[in-house]
Amino acid sequence: MINIKKLPAVIPLPADISEEIKNGKQEETLDVNIQTVAVPKAIMSEPDMWMPQLFNKIEKAFAPKLGYENQNKLAITLPLIREIRGDYKSEKVMVSIIAVDVSPVIKEEAIYE
């Protein structure tokens, strides 16, 4: 009979949470916003047709908090593109952008303000 030695299982630990968060002293969180537009496949190769609409939606979402000059306070992902799935056939794709207000990070790290 072969004796097989079992290795200990590796259990992923949760991300390290600082003591300030545990004690409730840290209150500021990052503001995340996701905006999506439906784009016809025919104009996907022409981003100047659909990107302004997407960036206007992001700008309007953060304007009440940051003002319209908010480009230095946002971190934005590249466009995330996926096909529309469902019961109907569509010649469109969904294009999404995730934007994060990083002004708390900028202030905490004293980057440029």
Wavefront OBJ file of the C-alpha trace (Angstrom):
o trace
v 0.000 0.000 0.000
v 1.272 3.471 -0.912
v 1.446 5.992 1.895
v 0.363 9.414 0.616
v 1.233 12.357 2.759
v -1.337 15.144 2.520
v -0.080 18.694 2.396
v -1.844 21.309 4.505
v -4.554 23.149 2.628
v -3.833 26.731 1.761
v -6.693 28.884 2.945
v -6.762 32.415 1.539
v -6.806 34.999 4.260
v -8.907 38.147 3.975
v -7.152 41.368 3.080
v -5.392 42.988 6.003
v -7.689 45.556 7.581
v -5.922 48.349 9.391
v -6.584 48.994 13.051
v -8.102 52.403 12.230
v -10.823 50.770 10.152
v -11.442 48.122 12.823
v -11.783 50.799 15.499
v -14.120 52.904 13.375
v -11.781 55.892 13.185
v -11.511 55.902 9.410
v -14.716 57.104 7.755
v -13.769 58.198 4.254
v -14.535 55.827 1.388
v -13.928 56.102 -2.321
v -16.866 57.076 -4.511
v -17.220 54.650 -7.449
v -19.484 55.217 -10.438
v -20.136 52.954 -13.426
v -21.586 54.385 -16.628
v -22.658 52.358 -19.660
v -23.781 53.158 -23.189
v -25.056 50.893 -25.947
v -22.986 51.312 -29.093
v -23.848 49.892 -32.527
v -21.163 47.512 -33.776
v -20.916 49.547 -36.985
v -19.389 52.546 -35.160
v -17.252 50.668 -32.604
v -14.156 51.436 -34.674
v -14.930 55.184 -34.430
v -14.544 56.028 -30.730
v -14.959 59.757 -31.375
v -18.638 58.980 -32.057
v -19.442 57.329 -28.702
v -16.685 58.221 -26.207
v -17.837 61.838 -25.610
v -21.282 60.584 -24.575
v -19.734 58.171 -22.093
v -17.352 60.738 -20.614
v -20.156 63.315 -20.349
v -22.127 60.825 -18.247
v -19.128 60.344 -15.945
v -18.552 64.093 -15.695
v -22.214 64.744 -14.815
v -22.185 61.997 -12.177
v -19.270 63.604 -10.308
v -20.061 67.279 -11.043
v -22.203 67.907 -7.919
v -19.387 66.743 -5.643
v -16.226 67.738 -7.526
v -17.358 70.411 -9.985
v -16.906 70.214 -13.719
v -13.107 70.496 -13.473
v -12.819 67.001 -12.028
v -10.430 65.305 -14.449
v -7.523 65.550 -11.974
v -9.523 63.857 -9.222
v -10.834 60.786 -11.067
v -9.295 57.434 -11.888
v -10.994 55.887 -14.916
v -10.681 52.408 -16.391
v -10.331 51.687 -20.061
v -13.684 51.027 -21.757
v -15.058 47.595 -20.901
v -16.808 46.167 -23.963
v -19.275 43.274 -23.922
v -22.016 41.972 -26.169
v -25.654 42.474 -25.273
v -27.113 39.110 -24.334
v -30.762 38.276 -24.004
v -33.834 37.019 -25.782
v -33.424 39.418 -28.662
v -30.718 39.795 -31.261
v -28.949 43.095 -31.144
v -26.256 44.630 -33.260
v -25.029 46.658 -30.288
v -22.392 46.217 -27.621
v -22.364 47.609 -24.125
v -19.432 49.885 -23.325
v -18.827 50.657 -19.652
v -16.369 52.836 -17.788
v -15.684 52.644 -14.078
v -14.660 55.947 -12.484
v -13.386 56.422 -8.938
v -13.109 59.708 -7.063
v -9.548 59.580 -5.761
v -9.499 63.021 -4.134
v -9.321 61.456 -0.619
v -6.195 59.567 -1.689
v -4.697 62.693 -3.234
v -5.386 64.640 -0.038
v -4.066 61.890 2.258
v -0.879 61.372 0.271
v -0.421 65.110 -0.414
v 0.205 64.376 -4.079
v -0.494 67.815 -5.572
v -3.083 69.609 -3.505
l 1 2 3 4 5 6 7 8 9 10 11 12 13 14 15 16 17 18 19 20 21 22 23 24 25 26 27 28 29 30 31 32 33 34 35 36 37 38 39 40 41 42 43 44 45 46 47 48 49 50 51 52 53 54 55 56 57 58 59 60 61 62 63 64 65 66 67 68 69 70 71 72 73 74 75 76 77 78 79 80 81 82 83 84 85 86 87 88 89 90 91 92 93 94 95 96 97 98 99 100 101 102 103 104 105 106 107 108 109 110 111 112 113
